[in-house]
Amino acid sequence: MNMKDCLLLLMVSFFSAWAVWAQEDGLLVDVHQLPAERAILVGFPDHHLSRIAVGGPGRSYRKRGTYQSSRWAKKKIHQLAVTYRLKVATQWPITELGEHCAVLIVPEKTPLDKVITELTRDQKLTIAQPVMGFKTQLMPHQDPYYPLQNNLHLMNIDSVHLEVTGKKITVALIDTGVDLNHPDLKGRIGLYKNFIQSPETHFSDEIHGTAMAGIIAAQSNRQGIVGVAPEVTLWPMRACWPAKPGSSEAYCNTLSLALALNEAIILAPNIINLSLTGPEDPLLRRLILKAVEKGIIVVAAKPTDFGPHVGFPADMEEVITVRQPGYIPELPGAGGKPFKKCIAAPGEEILTTFPNGTYNFISGSSASTAHISGLVALLLEKKADLSPKKIQKILWRAYSRQPLPVVDASIAIRLIN
């Protein structure tokens, strides 16, 4: 063996030995894989902690930086593990406290609290506690425009997204066309339908539907914005058309809406979003009642003005009625019925998706309605068998019991039984 090979072997031996010592002293422990729910941390004073033997003839010592666990401490941990029938996961010195600590794993069939109680009675131990978990406090999303989405922060969506995001819930968006290739939307589109056969308009370059889609379902992808339900599945159903090219204002009629509602009932989404208003329509009323009968939650926009040509379908008792903050909180019921309660959601200067992969602001109760459709998706992910009546009750209680001008999503989630 030549000198080079000898040096290489010596280096390998040294670093291998260092790795073993480091693992013994807890330096290379894969802490995130510890079974935290079965882990106990114990500690006791180690008076031998910083004692390193002086080198002399025929003697040597292993220098390990600040990690200088004594053999006495390791032996004590071993004895402790044997006594209480525990497994040693890792151990290390806490030099500034002059103590030696170890993480011990409790067997599955042994009650954790019982072992901790017994260990706390051991007067030689200064500590015996569960291994606690902690988390950092960044915002739940890293999308660049998310800090600007005051609408979501006002509804306390931030905390809710730590628990639910709309996964496995479907929303039929009956509206204008939607930019299907928008980077914040293309991962959220399930299927889409077009009930407007017109050469003057195109599915993917229309503003209103694209804006509502972003409020409901923009995905968390480190780009653009985040929707109220960023993992929901969206079904755009084009039944409306722009008042003129490039306009966010749009129109629909009985025929186009009836075709879209009928198809939605067949496909049975969890939610139908109707960010629109118009006069009482007998055919559409029957279709909406059929949808609710099948367990579909229908969410509709309350108009900001009153008159004979607005108010439907938001005035139906069977649908969830949504308004902008600051407007009259109740709708006159159809046919002289009592005023109907409605809830408020953000609807002023809402940053959302626009055609051609862009973003812009939009206002109106259409936007408020989209927020609540997204919130309903979060509630349904939490408890899938909530009925339309139960959803209405939860939302009204969440809205009426707190001082915010809009419904509080975190309260709504907590109200689910």
WONORPE-V441302 format. One record per helix or strand. SS is the DSSP state (@ for helix, = for strand). FROM is the first residue (numbers start at 0). TO is the last residue. If there is no record, write none. Layout:
SS;FROM;TO + SS;FROM;TO
//
This chain:
@;2;23 + @;30;32 + @;35;37 + =;38;44 + @;70;83 + =;86;93 + =;98;104 + @;111;119 + =;126;129 + @;145;147 + @;149;153 + @;156;159 + =;169;174 + =;188;193 + @;202;204 + @;206;216 + =;232;237 + =;240;241 + =;249;250 + @;253;266 + =;270;273 + =;277;277 + @;281;292 + =;296;300 + =;311;311 + =;319;322 + =;329;330 + @;333;335 + =;339;340 + =;342;343 + =;349;353 + =;357;361 + @;364;381 + @;387;399 + @;408;413
//
